[in-house]
Amino acid sequence: MSITKEVKTKLIDEFKINEKDTGSTEVQIAILTERIKNLSEHFKVHKKDNHSKRGFMALINRRKRLLNYLRRKDFDKYQEVIKRLGLRK
């Protein structure tokens, strides 16, 4: 259900702003999106896993707050991140 170190490193390299960036808003949104995708696949098999659904909803809400922050701060980056991650069709 969690993401591997290699996948996380790949996401950081893809969305980082500079060489030492590991925690910018864009990187956090990308990592949360990957975790949400993994959990949604988990729920297709385990429909009654309500304990994990609580954490799943927390991840979704955290990503939503970060997206709202990014939209307020830099709308162009917000649109770019949404397009690259395939959110909000």
Buried (B, 14 or more C-beta within 10 A) or exposed (E): EEBEEEBBEBBBEEBBEEEEEEEBBBBBBBBBBBBBEBBEEBBEEEEEBEEEBEEBEEBBEBBEEBBEBBBEEBEEBBEBBBEBBEEEE
